[in-house]
Structure formats: structure tokens, C-alpha cells
């Protein structure tokens, strides 16, 4: 806070020097919220299982692997319609086994623990990403007000130490508008949504 105070005193002094009749202080206000994931997208590679007499593994076709996986996810209230085939890109080269990629969309994060416990020969997790519901305009408005109040708190502290009191707000620069419209899928189970404003306050001599 000492470093912050010094930097704001410098800013304040420069402002007063440039405009001796209009005393003001410009403060950065911050706020944030931790937003928890609502679901997930799991990418899978399905492949046929080749027989191995030594390991006592029987042949299982790609179709059989798919059907077994669908049967398993239905036991944890996931549907086959949640599983989407991914079109393979060209140029993957020769493959020893038949394979196909899928993406499973999970709308309820509580299903993840049970899903992770499913182990099927021929099914391999390729990628895992959490998905988020949009926080909405109400959360954004809340963050904006908290950031403004944070700036006002800092301004009051600095003004009090400098022999002034804080007057009206002269200007607000909002750097985070639109922060809560859409959150892309990511590997983290939660995401921090920061909000930042620059608020210029009038300073009144005591």
C-alpha cells in the first residue's frame, strides 16, 4: 500500500501542478469474481481392439466399442445424443486399427466423477475442457459497481492523508465492459473474471 500511496501522490501532485484551480485525483478501481465451470467437453479416440492371445484379449470392433461406451454413459444419466462424431482431418497417415474421434458434452458437472471412473478397452481420453455458463449482465453490473467503490475507497484514504476530502466523480473510464458475455472452454475448473475502471474524483480542500 505504501508503494501505491507514493505513486498516487505523484499523480496527484502532477495533476494539481497542471491545473492549479481544479484539484482532482485519478484512481484505478478493481474487482473480480471466481466463476465456476458448469459442464465439460471431453474428446475421445475410439478404436477397435485387436486380439491378443497372450494377454487373453478378444477382438472388439469399433462399433462394439462405441455401443459399450454409450451403454456405460447412460448409467450416469448421459445420452447418446451428447456424443458427437468429430470429422477426421486428412493426412493422418496409415493406421493399424479402425478409429474414430468423438466429443462428449456434459451439462452437469456432477457427472464428471462418475464419467472419469469409466474404463473401456478401445476408448482413450484425448482432451478435457471445462465449459461455463455466461455470467450475465447482472454480474457485470455488480463487478462495475464494486470496482468504482474500490476506487472511491482508495481516493478517500489518499485524500484524507493529504488534507482533502473527495468530492463528486468527474469521469469514469471502463476498461472491462463486455467481460461477462462469453467464456470459452478451458482446462481450468474455475476462472477469475476481473473488472477495472479508472475513476477521476474532485478533491475539495478542508
C-alpha positions, -999 to +999 in steps of 0.1 A: +000+000+000+030+023+007+041+019-029+006+025-041+003+056-019+036+071-033+025+066-069-008+082-063+008+111-045+030+117-076-001+115-099-019+139-076+009+164-074+013+165-112-025+170-116-025+199-092+005+215-108-010+213-143-044+226-132-040+247-100-077+257-099-091+222-104-079+197-079-086+161-088-073+126-084-075+097-108-077+062-092-077+027-106-106+006-092-105-032-093-129-060-086-132-097-095-153-128-091-145-165-093-167-182-118-172-220-115-175-243-145-209-256-153-200-285-176-173-300-197-164-312-232-144-345-233-127-355-265-122-393-271-105-415-295-124-448-301-105-476-318-112-513-325-094-537-301-072-562-318-070-598-304-040-608-283-039-644-273-011-640-249-030-612-229-063-631-235-078-601-252-106-608-277-113-588-308-137-560-304-149-540-334-151-502-334-189-504-334-188-527-304-166-502-286-190-474-294-220-494-282-203-503-249-194-467-242-229-455-249-243-482-226-219-470-198-227-433-200-264-440-199-259-454-164-248-419-153-277-401-170-258-391-201-273-396-235-260-408-268-271-375-283-245-358-261-218-377-281-208-361-314-186-376-341-156-355-350-147-354-387-111-366-391-086-343-408-068-356-439-032-367-438-032-387-406-013-415-424-017-452-421-035-466-390-032-502-378-067-501-363-100-486-373-106-455-352-130-425-348-129-394-326-159-381-306-168-352-283-190-357-253-208-326-239-216-327-202-241-301-190-240-312-153-205-311-138-216-335-111-214-363-137-177-358-142-165-380-113-186-410-125-175-404-161-138-405-151-143-439-135-155-454-168-127-475-184-133-493-216-107-510-239-106-491-271-116-457-255-090-431-248-094-396-235-078-371-259-086-338-244-107-324-215-121-289-212-145-272-188-174-251-201-190-221-185-224-205-185-223-168-193-223-148-160-248-123-175-253-086-173-262-086-135-228-100-126-211-074-149-230-046-133-221-059-098-184-060-107-185-025-122-200-010-090-175-029-068-146-015-089-160+020-086-164+016-048-128+002-047-116+034-064-136+055-040-121+038-010-086+044-022-094+080-031-108+087+004-077+072+020-053+093-001-073+124+002-076+121+040-038+118+043-033+148+020-057+172+038-085+170+013-119+153+010-133+135-020-160+153-040-180+142-069-170+118-097-157+137-127-151+109-151-152+071-153-132+051-178-145+015-181-119-010-194-139-042-188-173-037-204-184-069-220-163-091-198-191-114-189-207-121-223-190-154-232-163-175-216-145-200-239-140-237-228-107-241-209-087-266-188-094-248-155-124-257-134-129-221-125-120-187-140-113-153-124-133-125-140-115-092-133-130-057-137-111-025-140-121+012-141-103+045-139-123+070-118-114+107-116-127+123-084-129+160-075-108+170-045-121+196-020-099+215+004-107+211+041 
